[in-house]
């Protein structure tokens, strides 16, 4: 994070914090302070940057936002069991499926962050993802170039020497529509 960005972020947090009755306000049981507001903004930035990096196919940037191992649970989409895997494996899977032929768009909002006593944090947010692959529009591939999904993301964060990093990521799908060929078929 650049020094200018840190100063701007801290200034915004101070402005927000001074407008709150700090003695009475908490976020999920954690008192609202300048530090928690800055941490809150940073965790949202990290999660949003993961989405933007995936959509831009900037796999190095996406990888840099995770710890070396990550707990994942995408069972609502792909079945199986939750697992702890190398972050490099997660990025390899994403990059194999979301090749240049397949466009994606990820969006998240309504972030709710809980700070834990051990210094970690958990963020729950609503999420939406859209995938498009023109080959899906061919009749033999389902006749629809789109697949989309809505659900809830849960990211767990840990503080590292490089700042907040994601050490756990789950997605709980609530609805999906479109062509499974687009979802399941790696682009070329």
C-alpha atoms as an extended CHARMM CRD file, in Angstrom:
* protein
*
       188  EXT
         1         1  UNK       CA              0.0000000000        0.0000000000        0.0000000000  PROA      1               0.0000000000
         2         2  UNK       CA              1.4460000000        3.3750000000       -0.9280000000  PROA      2               0.0000000000
         3         3  UNK       CA              2.0910000000        6.0090000000        1.7050000000  PROA      3               0.0000000000
         4         4  UNK       CA             -0.3870000000        8.3870000000        0.0120000000  PROA      4               0.0000000000
         5         5  UNK       CA             -3.0920000000        5.7320000000        0.0110000000  PROA      5               0.0000000000
         6         6  UNK       CA             -2.4570000000        4.9240000000        3.6820000000  PROA      6               0.0000000000
         7         7  UNK       CA             -2.7310000000        8.6080000000        4.6080000000  PROA      7               0.0000000000
         8         8  UNK       CA             -5.9550000000        8.9960000000        2.6140000000  PROA      8               0.0000000000
         9         9  UNK       CA             -7.4030000000        5.8370000000        4.1290000000  PROA      9               0.0000000000
        10        10  UNK       CA             -6.4520000000        6.9090000000        7.6450000000  PROA      10              0.0000000000
        11        11  UNK       CA             -7.9230000000       10.3920000000        7.0770000000  PROA      11              0.0000000000
        12        12  UNK       CA            -11.1900000000        8.8830000000        5.8970000000  PROA      12              0.0000000000
        13        13  UNK       CA            -11.2600000000        6.5100000000        8.8650000000  PROA      13              0.0000000000
        14        14  UNK       CA            -10.6190000000        9.3640000000       11.2910000000  PROA      14              0.0000000000
        15        15  UNK       CA            -13.4220000000       11.4020000000        9.7340000000  PROA      15              0.0000000000
        16        16  UNK       CA            -15.7870000000        8.4480000000       10.0180000000  PROA      16              0.0000000000
        17        17  UNK       CA            -14.6850000000        7.5470000000       13.5370000000  PROA      17              0.0000000000
        18        18  UNK       CA            -15.0700000000       11.0650000000       14.8700000000  PROA      18              0.0000000000
        19        19  UNK       CA            -18.6530000000       11.1720000000       13.6090000000  PROA      19              0.0000000000
        20        20  UNK       CA            -19.5890000000        8.0700000000       15.6510000000  PROA      20              0.0000000000
        21        21  UNK       CA            -20.3570000000        7.8570000000       19.3690000000  PROA      21              0.0000000000
        22        22  UNK       CA            -17.3540000000        5.5590000000       19.9140000000  PROA      22              0.0000000000
        23        23  UNK       CA            -18.1660000000        4.4630000000       23.4530000000  PROA      23              0.0000000000
        24        24  UNK       CA            -21.4510000000        2.8840000000       22.3730000000  PROA      24              0.0000000000
        25        25  UNK       CA            -20.7030000000        1.7300000000       18.8350000000  PROA      25              0.0000000000
        26        26  UNK       CA            -19.4090000000       -1.7250000000       17.9350000000  PROA      26              0.0000000000
        27        27  UNK       CA            -19.1570000000       -3.8370000000       14.8330000000  PROA      27              0.0000000000
        28        28  UNK       CA            -20.0170000000       -7.4650000000       15.5980000000  PROA      28              0.0000000000
        29        29  UNK       CA            -18.9290000000       -6.9010000000       19.2010000000  PROA      29              0.0000000000
        30        30  UNK       CA            -15.6660000000       -5.1270000000       18.3220000000  PROA      30              0.0000000000
        31        31  UNK       CA            -15.4840000000       -1.4380000000       19.2720000000  PROA      31              0.0000000000
        32        32  UNK       CA            -15.3190000000        0.8820000000       16.2800000000  PROA      32              0.0000000000
        33        33  UNK       CA            -11.9590000000        2.6130000000       16.3000000000  PROA      33              0.0000000000
        34        34  UNK       CA             -9.8040000000        4.2560000000       13.6720000000  PROA      34              0.0000000000
        35        35  UNK       CA             -7.7920000000        1.0140000000       13.5140000000  PROA      35              0.0000000000
        36        36  UNK       CA            -10.8310000000       -1.2230000000       13.0000000000  PROA      36              0.0000000000
        37        37  UNK       CA            -12.1870000000        1.1330000000       10.3380000000  PROA      37              0.0000000000
        38        38  UNK       CA             -8.8700000000        1.0290000000        8.4780000000  PROA      38              0.0000000000
        39        39  UNK       CA             -8.7240000000       -2.7800000000        8.8220000000  PROA      39              0.0000000000
        40        40  UNK       CA            -12.3320000000       -3.0300000000        7.6330000000  PROA      40              0.0000000000
        41        41  UNK       CA            -11.5820000000       -0.9390000000        4.5350000000  PROA      41              0.0000000000
        42        42  UNK       CA             -8.4150000000       -2.9400000000        3.8230000000  PROA      42              0.0000000000
        43        43  UNK       CA            -10.2040000000       -6.3110000000        4.0060000000  PROA      43              0.0000000000
        44        44  UNK       CA            -12.8950000000       -5.0930000000        1.6010000000  PROA      44              0.0000000000
        45        45  UNK       CA            -10.1510000000       -3.8160000000       -0.7090000000  PROA      45              0.0000000000
        46        46  UNK       CA             -8.3950000000       -7.2080000000       -0.6200000000  PROA      46              0.0000000000
        47        47  UNK       CA            -11.5870000000       -9.1680000000       -1.4200000000  PROA      47              0.0000000000
        48        48  UNK       CA            -12.6010000000       -6.7380000000       -4.1730000000  PROA      48              0.0000000000
        49        49  UNK       CA             -9.0880000000       -6.8790000000       -5.6300000000  PROA      49              0.0000000000
        50        50  UNK       CA             -9.2980000000      -10.6820000000       -5.7950000000  PROA      50              0.0000000000
        51        51  UNK       CA            -12.4740000000      -10.3290000000       -7.8740000000  PROA      51              0.0000000000
        52        52  UNK       CA            -10.9550000000       -7.6770000000      -10.1440000000  PROA      52              0.0000000000
        53        53  UNK       CA             -7.7310000000       -9.6830000000      -10.5830000000  PROA      53              0.0000000000
        54        54  UNK       CA             -9.6690000000      -12.8380000000      -11.5090000000  PROA      54              0.0000000000
        55        55  UNK       CA            -11.7590000000      -10.9380000000      -14.0580000000  PROA      55              0.0000000000
        56        56  UNK       CA             -8.5920000000       -9.3450000000      -15.5060000000  PROA      56              0.0000000000
        57        57  UNK       CA             -6.8610000000      -12.7420000000      -15.4320000000  PROA      57              0.0000000000
        58        58  UNK       CA             -4.0630000000      -11.2040000000      -13.3650000000  PROA      58              0.0000000000
        59        59  UNK       CA             -3.2210000000      -14.4450000000      -11.5900000000  PROA      59              0.0000000000
        60        60  UNK       CA             -0.0810000000      -13.1040000000       -9.8950000000  PROA      60              0.0000000000
        61        61  UNK       CA             -2.0680000000      -10.3020000000       -8.2600000000  PROA      61              0.0000000000
        62        62  UNK       CA             -4.8370000000      -12.6890000000       -7.2000000000  PROA      62              0.0000000000
        63        63  UNK       CA             -2.2790000000      -15.1040000000       -5.7000000000  PROA      63              0.0000000000
        64        64  UNK       CA             -0.5720000000      -12.3020000000       -3.7480000000  PROA      64              0.0000000000
        65        65  UNK       CA             -3.7250000000      -11.7410000000       -1.6830000000  PROA      65              0.0000000000
        66        66  UNK       CA             -3.7690000000      -15.2510000000       -0.1590000000  PROA      66              0.0000000000
        67        67  UNK       CA             -1.6480000000      -17.0030000000        2.4320000000  PROA      67              0.0000000000
        68        68  UNK       CA              0.3370000000      -20.0080000000        1.1680000000  PROA      68              0.0000000000
        69        69  UNK       CA             -2.3940000000      -22.4480000000        2.2430000000  PROA      69              0.0000000000
        70        70  UNK       CA             -6.0830000000      -21.7000000000        2.1290000000  PROA      70              0.0000000000
        71        71  UNK       CA             -9.1930000000      -23.4010000000        3.4380000000  PROA      71              0.0000000000
        72        72  UNK       CA            -11.7370000000      -23.5720000000        0.6250000000  PROA      72              0.0000000000
        73        73  UNK       CA            -15.3680000000      -24.6030000000        0.4260000000  PROA      73              0.0000000000
        74        74  UNK       CA            -17.0110000000      -24.4130000000       -2.9780000000  PROA      74              0.0000000000
        75        75  UNK       CA            -19.0800000000      -27.5550000000       -2.3580000000  PROA      75              0.0000000000
        76        76  UNK       CA            -22.3630000000      -25.7810000000       -3.1370000000  PROA      76              0.0000000000
        77        77  UNK       CA            -21.0830000000      -25.3850000000       -6.7130000000  PROA      77              0.0000000000
        78        78  UNK       CA            -18.9000000000      -28.4270000000       -7.3460000000  PROA      78              0.0000000000
        79        79  UNK       CA            -19.7250000000      -30.9580000000       -4.6340000000  PROA      79              0.0000000000
        80        80  UNK       CA            -16.9890000000      -32.7450000000       -2.7270000000  PROA      80              0.0000000000
        81        81  UNK       CA            -15.7200000000      -31.6960000000        0.6700000000  PROA      81              0.0000000000
        82        82  UNK       CA            -14.1670000000      -28.5080000000        2.0430000000  PROA      82              0.0000000000
        83        83  UNK       CA            -10.3620000000      -28.7620000000        1.9550000000  PROA      83              0.0000000000
        84        84  UNK       CA             -7.1250000000      -27.0090000000        2.8060000000  PROA      84              0.0000000000
        85        85  UNK       CA             -5.0670000000      -26.5820000000       -0.3440000000  PROA      85              0.0000000000
        86        86  UNK       CA             -2.0370000000      -24.6010000000       -1.5140000000  PROA      86              0.0000000000
        87        87  UNK       CA             -3.1080000000      -21.1630000000       -2.7450000000  PROA      87              0.0000000000
        88        88  UNK       CA             -1.0890000000      -21.8820000000       -5.8840000000  PROA      88              0.0000000000
        89        89  UNK       CA             -3.4830000000      -24.8000000000       -6.5400000000  PROA      89              0.0000000000
        90        90  UNK       CA             -6.5270000000      -22.5450000000       -6.1720000000  PROA      90              0.0000000000
        91        91  UNK       CA             -5.0900000000      -20.0340000000       -8.6340000000  PROA      91              0.0000000000
        92        92  UNK       CA             -4.0920000000      -22.8350000000      -11.0490000000  PROA      92              0.0000000000
        93        93  UNK       CA             -7.6820000000      -24.1310000000      -11.0090000000  PROA      93              0.0000000000
        94        94  UNK       CA             -9.1740000000      -20.7060000000      -11.6020000000  PROA      94              0.0000000000
        95        95  UNK       CA             -6.7310000000      -19.8690000000      -14.3980000000  PROA      95              0.0000000000
        96        96  UNK       CA             -7.3460000000      -23.2380000000      -16.1000000000  PROA      96              0.0000000000
        97        97  UNK       CA            -11.1010000000      -22.6100000000      -16.1840000000  PROA      97              0.0000000000
        98        98  UNK       CA            -11.1360000000      -18.8640000000      -16.8260000000  PROA      98              0.0000000000
        99        99  UNK       CA             -8.9090000000      -18.6940000000      -19.8810000000  PROA      99              0.0000000000
       100       100  UNK       CA             -8.9430000000      -15.8680000000      -22.4310000000  PROA      100             0.0000000000
       101       101  UNK       CA            -11.9540000000      -17.3700000000      -24.2150000000  PROA      101             0.0000000000
       102       102  UNK       CA            -14.1170000000      -17.0750000000      -21.1070000000  PROA      102             0.0000000000
       103       103  UNK       CA            -15.0930000000      -13.6570000000      -19.7770000000  PROA      103             0.0000000000
       104       104  UNK       CA            -16.0690000000      -13.2700000000      -16.1350000000  PROA      104             0.0000000000
       105       105  UNK       CA            -17.4780000000      -10.5800000000      -13.8830000000  PROA      105             0.0000000000
       106       106  UNK       CA            -17.5130000000      -10.8510000000      -10.0820000000  PROA      106             0.0000000000
       107       107  UNK       CA            -19.2650000000       -8.4350000000       -7.7530000000  PROA      107             0.0000000000
       108       108  UNK       CA            -19.6760000000       -8.4030000000       -3.9980000000  PROA      108             0.0000000000
       109       109  UNK       CA            -21.3570000000       -6.1490000000       -1.4630000000  PROA      109             0.0000000000
       110       110  UNK       CA            -22.9740000000       -5.9120000000        1.9660000000  PROA      110             0.0000000000
       111       111  UNK       CA            -19.6970000000       -6.7260000000        3.7200000000  PROA      111             0.0000000000
       112       112  UNK       CA            -19.9790000000       -7.7070000000        7.3870000000  PROA      112             0.0000000000
       113       113  UNK       CA            -16.7110000000       -8.1640000000        9.2460000000  PROA      113             0.0000000000
       114       114  UNK       CA            -16.1730000000       -9.8120000000       12.6200000000  PROA      114             0.0000000000
       115       115  UNK       CA            -12.8490000000       -9.4000000000       14.3950000000  PROA      115             0.0000000000
       116       116  UNK       CA            -11.7580000000      -12.4110000000       16.4510000000  PROA      116             0.0000000000
       117       117  UNK       CA             -9.9010000000      -12.3740000000       19.7910000000  PROA      117             0.0000000000
       118       118  UNK       CA             -6.8820000000      -14.0770000000       18.1570000000  PROA      118             0.0000000000
       119       119  UNK       CA             -6.4230000000      -11.1330000000       15.7550000000  PROA      119             0.0000000000
       120       120  UNK       CA             -8.0130000000      -12.8100000000       12.7430000000  PROA      120             0.0000000000
       121       121  UNK       CA            -11.2100000000      -11.6330000000       11.0690000000  PROA      121             0.0000000000
       122       122  UNK       CA            -14.0780000000      -13.0420000000        9.0360000000  PROA      122             0.0000000000
       123       123  UNK       CA            -15.9430000000      -11.1840000000        6.3000000000  PROA      123             0.0000000000
       124       124  UNK       CA            -19.3270000000      -12.3190000000        5.0050000000  PROA      124             0.0000000000
       125       125  UNK       CA            -20.6600000000      -10.6770000000        1.8520000000  PROA      125             0.0000000000
       126       126  UNK       CA            -23.2090000000      -11.2070000000       -0.8690000000  PROA      126             0.0000000000
       127       127  UNK       CA            -21.7070000000      -12.1990000000       -4.1980000000  PROA      127             0.0000000000
       128       128  UNK       CA            -22.5730000000      -12.4440000000       -7.8550000000  PROA      128             0.0000000000
       129       129  UNK       CA            -20.5350000000      -14.0180000000      -10.6640000000  PROA      129             0.0000000000
       130       130  UNK       CA            -21.1490000000      -14.0580000000      -14.4100000000  PROA      130             0.0000000000
       131       131  UNK       CA            -19.3140000000      -16.1290000000      -17.0200000000  PROA      131             0.0000000000
       132       132  UNK       CA            -19.6040000000      -15.8070000000      -20.7970000000  PROA      132             0.0000000000
       133       133  UNK       CA            -18.1540000000      -18.0830000000      -23.4420000000  PROA      133             0.0000000000
       134       134  UNK       CA            -19.3650000000      -17.7380000000      -27.0400000000  PROA      134             0.0000000000
       135       135  UNK       CA            -18.8380000000      -21.4630000000      -27.7090000000  PROA      135             0.0000000000
       136       136  UNK       CA            -21.6680000000      -22.1150000000      -25.2340000000  PROA      136             0.0000000000
       137       137  UNK       CA            -24.0990000000      -20.4810000000      -27.6620000000  PROA      137             0.0000000000
       138       138  UNK       CA            -23.6090000000      -23.2900000000      -30.1900000000  PROA      138             0.0000000000
       139       139  UNK       CA            -26.6250000000      -25.6510000000      -30.2190000000  PROA      139             0.0000000000
       140       140  UNK       CA            -24.4490000000      -28.7040000000      -29.4560000000  PROA      140             0.0000000000
       141       141  UNK       CA            -23.0630000000      -26.8820000000      -26.3610000000  PROA      141             0.0000000000
       142       142  UNK       CA            -26.3760000000      -25.8350000000      -24.8600000000  PROA      142             0.0000000000
       143       143  UNK       CA            -27.3170000000      -22.8000000000      -26.9480000000  PROA      143             0.0000000000
       144       144  UNK       CA            -26.5300000000      -20.1760000000      -24.2960000000  PROA      144             0.0000000000
       145       145  UNK       CA            -23.2510000000      -18.2820000000      -23.8970000000  PROA      145             0.0000000000
       146       146  UNK       CA            -23.9520000000      -17.2780000000      -20.2620000000  PROA      146             0.0000000000
       147       147  UNK       CA            -23.8490000000      -18.7580000000      -16.7790000000  PROA      147             0.0000000000
       148       148  UNK       CA            -24.3550000000      -16.7750000000      -13.5570000000  PROA      148             0.0000000000
       149       149  UNK       CA            -24.5910000000      -17.4330000000       -9.8340000000  PROA      149             0.0000000000
       150       150  UNK       CA            -25.6290000000      -15.5980000000       -6.6640000000  PROA      150             0.0000000000
       151       151  UNK       CA            -24.6930000000      -16.4740000000       -3.1160000000  PROA      151             0.0000000000
       152       152  UNK       CA            -22.7720000000      -15.6600000000        0.0370000000  PROA      152             0.0000000000
       153       153  UNK       CA            -19.0000000000      -15.4330000000        0.3130000000  PROA      153             0.0000000000
       154       154  UNK       CA            -17.1060000000      -15.9600000000        3.5240000000  PROA      154             0.0000000000
       155       155  UNK       CA            -13.4680000000      -14.8850000000        3.6580000000  PROA      155             0.0000000000
       156       156  UNK       CA            -11.2710000000      -15.4510000000        6.6740000000  PROA      156             0.0000000000
       157       157  UNK       CA             -8.3550000000      -13.0760000000        7.0710000000  PROA      157             0.0000000000
       158       158  UNK       CA             -5.0860000000      -13.2180000000        8.9410000000  PROA      158             0.0000000000
       159       159  UNK       CA             -2.6230000000      -10.3920000000        9.5190000000  PROA      159             0.0000000000
       160       160  UNK       CA              0.7610000000      -11.0360000000        7.8570000000  PROA      160             0.0000000000
       161       161  UNK       CA              3.8880000000       -8.9530000000        7.4600000000  PROA      161             0.0000000000
       162       162  UNK       CA              2.4210000000       -7.8740000000        4.0990000000  PROA      162             0.0000000000
       163       163  UNK       CA             -0.9460000000       -6.8880000000        5.6100000000  PROA      163             0.0000000000
       164       164  UNK       CA             -4.2870000000       -8.6830000000        5.6990000000  PROA      164             0.0000000000
       165       165  UNK       CA             -4.3510000000      -11.8520000000        3.5830000000  PROA      165             0.0000000000
       166       166  UNK       CA             -7.1180000000      -14.3770000000        2.9210000000  PROA      166             0.0000000000
       167       167  UNK       CA             -6.5050000000      -17.7880000000        4.5120000000  PROA      167             0.0000000000
       168       168  UNK       CA             -9.9990000000      -19.1860000000        3.9400000000  PROA      168             0.0000000000
       169       169  UNK       CA            -12.6470000000      -18.7050000000        1.2570000000  PROA      169             0.0000000000
       170       170  UNK       CA            -16.0910000000      -20.2320000000        0.9290000000  PROA      170             0.0000000000
       171       171  UNK       CA            -18.9720000000      -19.6310000000       -1.4330000000  PROA      171             0.0000000000
       172       172  UNK       CA            -22.5030000000      -20.7520000000       -0.6330000000  PROA      172             0.0000000000
       173       173  UNK       CA            -24.6390000000      -20.5890000000       -3.7910000000  PROA      173             0.0000000000
       174       174  UNK       CA            -28.2610000000      -19.5760000000       -3.3760000000  PROA      174             0.0000000000
       175       175  UNK       CA            -29.2690000000      -19.4150000000       -7.0530000000  PROA      175             0.0000000000
       176       176  UNK       CA            -27.7400000000      -19.9810000000      -10.4600000000  PROA      176             0.0000000000
       177       177  UNK       CA            -28.9440000000      -19.9070000000      -14.0230000000  PROA      177             0.0000000000
       178       178  UNK       CA            -27.6060000000      -20.3540000000      -17.4910000000  PROA      178             0.0000000000
       179       179  UNK       CA            -25.5420000000      -22.9210000000      -19.2970000000  PROA      179             0.0000000000
       180       180  UNK       CA            -23.5370000000      -25.4300000000      -17.2270000000  PROA      180             0.0000000000
       181       181  UNK       CA            -21.3260000000      -25.9260000000      -20.3050000000  PROA      181             0.0000000000
       182       182  UNK       CA            -20.0660000000      -22.3630000000      -19.7890000000  PROA      182             0.0000000000
       183       183  UNK       CA            -19.4850000000      -22.9240000000      -16.0740000000  PROA      183             0.0000000000
       184       184  UNK       CA            -17.7630000000      -26.2900000000      -16.4000000000  PROA      184             0.0000000000
       185       185  UNK       CA            -15.8190000000      -26.0960000000      -19.6700000000  PROA      185             0.0000000000
       186       186  UNK       CA            -12.3760000000      -24.5010000000      -19.6080000000  PROA      186             0.0000000000
       187       187  UNK       CA            -11.8650000000      -21.9450000000      -22.3120000000  PROA      187             0.0000000000
       188       188  UNK       CA             -9.3360000000      -22.6480000000      -25.0310000000  PROA      188             0.0000000000
